[in-house]
Amino acid sequence: MSLDIQFDLRVEGEALADPFLDRYELELMFEGARQSIGAGLRRKFDGIVCEEHTEAPRFTISGVYDNAIEEMDIQYHVDTCCQRFLLRVMQILNRRA
């Protein structure tokens, strides 16, 4: 079963006069984030399904790069079939390795 990972990465705010990252570099950063986060989630959740419903978790990764302060904020949204499985997914997600 393939893990469902959706990405919503975007840029907000007015760019500084001399931005740290140009549009091309921002796209490279977004692609790197997709690859890195996706690989980490696939590694952690390979073969992990709800014991009761046999469904895998679904992830939506939202990221906003703020041009004005040149920072990226990333948030994870997790959908699961039931509350019990959500607790298990969160335990796995919060492990370091």
RATA-V852365 format. One record per backbone hydrogen bond with DSSP energy under -0.5 kcal/mol. CO is the residue of the C=O (numbers start at 0). NH is the residue of the N-H. Records with the same first field share a line. If there is no record, write none. Layout:
CO = NH ; NH
//
This chain:
2 = 4
3 = 58
5 = 60
7 = 62
9 = 64
11 = 66
15 = 18
21 = 25
22 = 26
23 = 27
24 = 28
25 = 29
26 = 30
27 = 31
28 = 32
29 = 33
30 = 34
31 = 35
32 = 36
33 = 37
34 = 38
35 = 39
36 = 40
37 = 41
38 = 42
39 = 43
40 = 44
41 = 45
42 = 45
44 = 47
46 = 48
49 = 53
54 = 49
56 = 3
57 = 78
58 = 5
59 = 61 ; 76
60 = 7
61 = 74
62 = 9
63 = 65 ; 72
64 = 11 ; 66
65 = 69 ; 70
66 = 15
70 = 65
71 = 73
72 = 63
74 = 61
76 = 59
78 = 57
81 = 85
82 = 86
83 = 87
84 = 88
85 = 89
86 = 90
87 = 91
88 = 92
89 = 93
90 = 94
91 = 94
//
